Amino acid sequence: MSEFIGRDRKARRAYGFDEIALVPGEVTLNPEEVDIHFKLGNKTFEIPFLASAMDGVVDPHFAAAMGRLGGLAVLNLEGIYTRYEDYDSILKDIVKATSEEATQLVQKIYLEPVKEKLIVKRIEEIKKAKGPCAVSSIPQKAEKFGKIAEEAGADIFVVQSTVTTVNHISKSYKVVDFRKFCKEMKIPVILGNCVTYKVSLELAETGCAGLLVGIGPGSACTTRGVLGLGVPQVTAIADCAAAREVYHKKTRKYVAIIGDGGMSTGGDICKAFACGADAVMVGSAFARAKEAPGRGFHWGMATPHANLPRGTRIRVGTTGTLEEILYGPASLDDGTQNLVGALRTCMGNVGARDIREMQLAEVVIAPAIRTEGKLFQAAQRVGMGK
């Protein structure tokens, strides 16, 4: 439903994670008996969690660790790992920089060109560790890097930009034909990012295996402030999931909806699935892992933009191992650890046997969900009061 925001100008109400809550089911289940497997094309993963393709989150070592734990980490093919042979010293420089220096330093570091031999090397490092290998690039480099990645043994290729559409127009560079690209690639392709029903439907029709949903919700992203773009994740995921259902009904082909960004706790993640997500892509939660290359820091993918950075370096700290963040035991009270346990427990409480049933959980608009009865937590800055 739209409302007038001025004379002859309407706007539709959109919702974020803090404005909704999930309603317990009439039947409850043992959390250990729910099915949370995630399928992407011809690939199946034990848990529906992806680690964001940000240099402070995913390097080859982290990707291997994520794979061993049943999830999937995406390596950015245009990050420091494909620009520098010795990337550890680069990471140290970024971590040591002051807040005032960080953005300019990152812009300078990313001026070094991407080296094709390093693309191959990083993929081989991940595959040598016997983990699934997912890599990403921007649309302008997708055709070139996609072939290299495929030949090197990558399992999944992600084409990612701030806003991705089928109908992109440019006179200064060649525009990738997503239909042709997805058809020619022999491995599953994920496209993103998008936030609307119509664009999701058009992207699904290219033959991709999955769609990334989210523009600007990431903790290190400043797109919403710099460009004013974005749709809150609850509405964005629900709208894109509706497009998935229409496309599936029409073609019998299923395109996975992957909520990307804006989820800092297990509760946010559970709400993303209830709104229609098949999987979630998370950055800041995994940046806190001891295995994360950012040493307690991470920065948005658009931070290095030469003229208009749309990200910033943030400090998230290091709180535990990747296994603790995914599977526990949790040592923190804020919902940032044991994310898999949170999802399983929530599914059991709403009576969802699998992710598809979780997408049917009852949702209520509840702007007081984070504050109701939490006076002492807020005053003492513990739990939900942080």
Summary of the structure (lengths in Angstrom):
residues: 386
radius of gyration: 20.1
end to end distance: 33.3
largest distance: 61.5
contacts: 1356
relative contact order: 0.17
helix: 38%
strand: 18%
